[in-house]
Amino acid sequence: MEHIFSHDFYFAVVWAMLALAVVVLLALQHVTAGYGMMYSRRWGPTVNNRLGWVLMEAPVFAAMLLLWLCSPRRTETAPVVMVILFLLHYFQRSFVFPLLIKGKGRMPLAIIVMGVVFNIVNAYMIGGWLFYVSPVGTYPVSWLWSSQFIAGTLVFFAGMAVNIQSDSIVRSLRKPGDTRHYIPHGGMYRYVTSANYFGEFVEWAGYAMLTWSLGGLAFAVWTFANLAPRAKAIHRRYESEFGEEYKTLNRRYIIPGIY
């Protein structure tokens, strides 16, 4: 157990994840994960979307709780505040978001398994740093009013608000039983195709700031590597379905005015 939380092992994992993120970013330019709007039966056996999201997201919530509660540092104020922010996001994604899903979509088990592995590694990178690997005294109570923490927290909650609002906009597009696709409008959809992904990336960029850690940065980089190619694929799908009606909106894929 001590080896897993050793300085050398931890940073080997984080640097490996950063390198792998580059590989994934390139690979996903050619392979689109078959769920949601891009659902494909080629990805194998599936489960109901609601169950799929719970199975994919809940393990990271449980893993982070264990990392926190089993740590000898579990009562340190600043790390506790930071882990609660992490858990807040995953509580929403694990137990609230799935209940709001409409329709009878399916999610491939292969996607769920990959998502679980990815999420567990991210829990290790964040929770491992906060409660096991970071030098003692890295996060005193005064960290909570440092410029990094305050700015990062504001960015984190801004991203969460965009993410939740964007999901709500998409859910409102269909009436019960409707399976057609519609162009979302409003919120950050004025500027990008995948406003929900933009919000999630902003969240984890903020989290990297408020923890000021390499693990937090790796998580943010991975979020972009995973979501940016998918946003690009969804953008092209909209262009294919709606033609000039969508092209004239002049939206970027995921980052307003940039990409």
Protein Blocks (a to p, Z undefined) as FASTA:
>chain_A
ZZmmgmklmmmmmmmmmmmmmmmmmmmmmbccdehjlgcfklopaddfklmmmmmmmmmm
mmmmmmmmmpcklmgmklmmmmmmmmmmmmmmmmmmmmmpgcjddcdfklmmmmmmmmmm
mmmmmmmmmmmmpcghklgfklmmgfklmmmmmmmmmmmmmmmmmmmmmmmmpcghiabd
cddeehjllmmmblmlmmmmmmmmmmmmmnopaklmmmmmmmmmmmmmmmmmmmmmmmmm
nmmmlmmnopafklghkZZ
